[in-house]
Every structure is written in structure tokens, then in C-alpha cells.
């Protein structure tokens, strides 16, 4: 039996679509198998870890604050471009 309260909105939509298409018994079994495969822990991005480690010291010292909404970091021609996210 599935604990539907622990599922995300997208997972609930997928489960309900499966139930409508193949029936509740088969859908619950298929969804449980899919969920076991989908919940595999994502690999950690080494670049994101390096950026985080580099900035954390500045944040602790109070020399850097990251605004709500964050920033987008990308490469430019021989430089790093940092812009507020969403722009």
C-alpha cells in the first residue's frame, strides 16, 4: 500500500493517471516499482560543491550575502558573469 501523503504533486498525478489507464491494482504495483527506481540518490555535482565551499567562508565572515532568489552564475568570454536569478 502506498502512502499518498508522502508523494509530491507530480507523483500523485502520475499515480492517478496510471490508475485511470490500467486500473488501481496494476497501477499501484507499477508505480511502486517506478518510485523505487526514481528515488535513487542524485550524484553530487563537484563543481557546485567547489563553488559552495568557496563562498561559504565569505558568508560566515559577513563579507557576502546572497539575496532571496539567488544568483545565476555563468561563463562569459574569459570571465564569470553573475546576475540576479530571473533576469
N, C-alpha and C positions, 0 to 999 in steps of 0.2 A: 504494500500500500504506500502510496506517495504522500508526503507531507506537502500539500499545496501551499501552505502559508509560508514555506521557506523558499518558494520559487520566485524568480523575478517575473516582471510583467511579460517580457518576451518569451520566457519559458512557459508561462501559463497559456499564452496564445498558441504556441506550438503544440502543447498538450491538448488543448481544446480542438484545434484543427485536426490532429490525429484522431481524436475520439469521434469527431464527426465523419471522418473519411473511412476508418476501418473498424470502428466500434470500441467501446471502453476497455474490454479485456485485452485485446491485442494492442491497443494504443498504450495502455499503462505499461505493459511489458516492454514494448519497443522504446517508449520514452525513457524508461529506467535504464535500459542498455545505452541509449544515446547519451543520457545525462552522465553516466559513469565515464564515458569516453570524453565528453566535452568539459568536464570539471578538472581535467588534468592541469596541474600547476604550470602556469606560463614560465618560460625561461626568462631569466633576468637579463636585461639589456645592459651590457658592460659600459657602453657609452653614457647611458642615463645615470648609471651608478657613479661614474667618474665625475660627471657634472654636478651631481648631488653632493658628493664628498667635497668637491672644490668650493661649493657655495655655502655649505653648512657652517664652516668656520666663520665666515663673514657674517652670517645671520646671528650666530651665537655672540659675536663681538658687538653687534648692533650697528655694524657698518653697512648692512644691506637689509632691506625689507622687500618682500615680494608681495605686491598688491593682490587684492582679491581678484580672481580671474586669471592671474598668472601672466606669463610672457611666452612668446614664441621665439625660439632660437633657431636660426638657420645660417647656412653658409652663403657668403657673397664672394665676389671676386677678390680673393686674398684677404678676406675679413670675416668677422662674425656679425650677423645682424640680429639685434634683439629688439622686438616690438611687443607692445601690449597685445595679448591674445585677443582675437576677434577683429583685428583691424586689417 
